[in-house]
């Protein structure tokens, strides 16, 4: 005699059916997430903060007329303060997730989702908590790797070396000291398809990036035809070779951020000293473009009174507002000295000559210096101090005086 009632039988059948469905759902979930378990994502980040005392100058242009709020942009005989302030700056701080897993015995999947964060105030100049940095996915094998997404160009990453784990940009991410203050080419474009070779001949690496502009094809005006929409409308290629105590490299950009550029780098280690050099020549890609990508990394807002063209040290030397330059040649020489234990001293000199779009004016000459001292707690944590100064002198028809921007800073940098 069975003690089961009709309801208990029905409920048992229902429970059994639900169990079967839940088991099936769990099995499907496990199967779908197998890749995630095969390569658990790694959370990583960097906090880079500097406390800067800024002394920034601008050209003291006269008004276009008595009482006017517009300015001549020519005929200045002096300079004036653009910014004199103490500011906490977060430059290059980031948060990311990356990982890889095996697709099969010979191919590996890798990915990175990296976002810029502003540690000093929580939001960037656009009022956002996060800004896109390198975001991509790709395939890797014995033949090399291919990534697709948003990524630094091979020309931008030329100053780093994957064999030596070195960086010739000694003041990387530091306001008025990063190489992006002096020369163009520090670009992180969208729509990148990039191939990276394996390390060949014990030190050779090749990077080839195809960059899609994806313009609409519908002309906006004579200077904006929107016809840059073919495969690899922009290209960036680099070749580096490194050994135990030195590396050299060269890179070429074509139509990246409207710019064509050739960059060469080199570094040699002599005992406790590393000597580095960067040379670059660049020009606008065609007759309607101007060079882009020059930045001081100064996140602080400038004044709104007087002739104001922003904090770019070259922006006022083309005879008009903005930053309209056609050509640029520049070089950077630097060194670092591992003094003793955790102490590291750095020094840098930069020089660039930039030709304005307006051919009525002479070139603008830039000279930059930076000196710094680091205290390294370990490979991923340091505190540092530095001083940087950038002087720019242009055509006397624009101004008879040069401008000088400088900062003295203390900071810390740690990675996790």
Helices and strands as residue ranges (DSSP letters): H 6-32, H 34-38, E 42-59, E 79-90, E 94-102, E 108-117, E 130-141, E 144-152, G 156-159, E 160-161, E 166-167, G 179-181, E 188-196, E 204-211, E 234-242, E 246-256, E 259-270, E 273-284, E 325-340, E 343-356, E 364-378, E 381-393, E 403-415
